[in-house]
Amino acid sequence: MSNTVTKSKPYDLEQRTYAFALEIRMFLRHTNWDPVSWPDIKQVLRSSGSIAANYIEAIEAVSETDALYRLRISKKEARETGLWLQLISDSNPIDESIHHSIEALISETNELVKIFASIIRKKSTQSPLP
């Protein structure tokens, strides 16, 4: 498994969200999961990729309103990713190394939520230019 999340994180948020989505995929690829978790795994794959995709949409937004909307979706998807990871963790018998990896991924989702919340708060309080 790659150590993108556990090593220093990219400062650029576009790179960081991409690295996170990739890390999720590498982690899930190298583990055998109980079939009951397959729907959760599909959801975590979708939501983790959506964080990065919506951030790119926010960067390329045609208006501040659109940018804020996309940032809010990225934040929502990060929270959702954390939920799916926790469900996967709680519904599978996992060893210590897998538990540690999931906890690191959940920690990264929490950091991303905080980053997006901060950006949203800052953008929401900025007055538009005349």
N, C-alpha and C positions, 0 to 999 in steps of 0.2 A: 504494500500500500504506500502511496505517496505521502509525504509529510508536509503537504502544503499548509494545513491548518495548524499543525504542531510546531512548525518552524516559524520564522518571521513572516508576517503577513504582508502582502503587497500594500503599499500606501495608496496606490491608485485603486479607487473603488470598483471600477470596471474590471480590472485584473483580479481584484480580490473576490468579487462575486463569481467570476468565471472559475477561478481556482477552487472556490468552495463547491460549486456545482460539479466540477471534475472530481474533487475529493470524495464527494458523496458517491459518485459512480464507481470510483475505484474501490471504495470501502464495500459497497454492496456487491460488487462483482466477486470479491474474494471470500465470501461467506455463504454458507448454506443456510437458508432460512426455512422455517416451518411454513408449509403452504398457507396456514392461516394468516401469515404476514404478507403474502404477495400483494394484496390490494394496498396495504400501507406502503410497501416498497414502491409500487407504481406511483402513489401519491407523493412520496418524498422525492422521487425522481422528477416529477412534474414541477412541484413547488420550488425545489432548489434551482432548477433551470429558469424558472419564471422570475426569481429574484434578479438574476443577471439580465435576462431579456427585458424586463421592465425598466431596469436601471438604464440600459442602452436607449430604450424608448424615451426615458426622461431626459437624457442628454440631448437627444435629437428632437425634443418636443417643439411644436410650432408656437406654443404659448406658455406662459408661466402657469396657467391653470392646468394645462395638459401635463406639464412637468411635475407639478404637485400631485396630480392624480396618479401618475406613474410611480412616483416615489412612495406614495401611500400604498400602492399595490405591492411594491417591492418589500415594504415593511410588513404588510399583511402576509405575504408569501414566506418571509423569513420566520414569522411567528408560527405559521402553519407547518413549515419544515421541522421546527423544533417539536411540535406536537407529534408528527408522524415518527420522528426519530425516537421520542420517548415511548410511544406505543410499540414500536419495533423492539426496543430494549426490554420493555416490561412484559412482552408476550412471547419472548424467546428465551430458552435456557442459553445463556451466553457465558463465555469464560472471561477472565479478568482483562485480557488484552482487548477483546471486542468491547467490553463495557467501557474501558478507558477511551477507546476510539469514538464510541457514541457520545460519551460525555464531552470530549473535545469538540465534536461536531455540534452538539447542542450549545456549548459555550460560544462557538462561533456564530450560531444563529442569534443568540442573545446579544452579542456584540454588534451584529449587523442591524438588529432591531434598534439598538441605541443610536447607532450612526444615522440610520434613516430618520429616526425620530428627531434627532438634532438638526439634520438638514431641513426637514419639513418645518420644524419650529422656526428656524432662521429664515427660510424662504417665506413663511406665512407672515412674519412680522416686518418684512421689508416692504417699504411702500413702492408701488410701481412708479416708473419714471413717467414724467408728463409727456 
